Amino acid sequence: MKIKEYLKRKRKIYDTDTDYVELAGHSLANFLHGFTSSAIITVIALDNLYLIPMAYYIHKRIDSVILNRTKYESKLGKNIIFPVPSTMGFFLGYLFTKFMLSILKEN
């Protein structure tokens, strides 16, 4: 029970009051947005007609979470929480693309 209280306790981080749960949730959404952005490129490169609409649908579902939440007004959200996890997700999606294409070239 103490862990839950610790994670949900409001703290001053950079220039905003937030808790670790909210911070992790937003970071995860931004990471997934970047990753699925890059995953669409992978699916198109694979030229699989079944996976293309599925990947696009998944990306748009995550996109709707990003677009329909409250806008970041703090420097923490604008400069760290949105761009950093999204960039990391896109880069890992790029690496995933290279990995998948190398596996397909071997077969």
Secondary structure as the mmCIF struct_conf table of DSSP 4:
data_model
#
loop_
_struct_conf.conf_type_id
_struct_conf.id
_struct_conf.beg_label_comp_id
_struct_conf.beg_label_asym_id
_struct_conf.beg_label_seq_id
_struct_conf.end_label_comp_id
_struct_conf.end_label_asym_id
_struct_conf.end_label_seq_id
HELX_RH_AL_P HELX_RH_AL_P1 LYS A 2 LYS A 8
BEND BEND1 ARG A 9 ARG A 9
STRN STRN1 ARG A 11 ILE A 13
TURN_TY1_P TURN_TY1_P1 TYR A 14 ASP A 15
STRN STRN2 THR A 16 THR A 18
HELX_RH_AL_P HELX_RH_AL_P2 TYR A 20 LEU A 46
TURN_TY1_P TURN_TY1_P2 ASP A 47 ASP A 47
TURN_TY1_P TURN_TY1_P3 LEU A 49 TYR A 50
HELX_RH_AL_P HELX_RH_AL_P3 LEU A 51 ASN A 68
BEND BEND2 ARG A 69 ARG A 69
HELX_LH_PP_P HELX_LH_PP_P1 THR A 70 TYR A 72
BEND BEND3 SER A 74 SER A 74
HELX_RH_AL_P HELX_RH_AL_P4 LYS A 75 LEU A 76
HELX_RH_PI_P HELX_RH_PI_P1 GLY A 77 ILE A 81
TURN_TY1_P TURN_TY1_P4 PHE A 82 PHE A 82
HELX_RH_AL_P HELX_RH_AL_P5 PRO A 83 GLU A 106
#
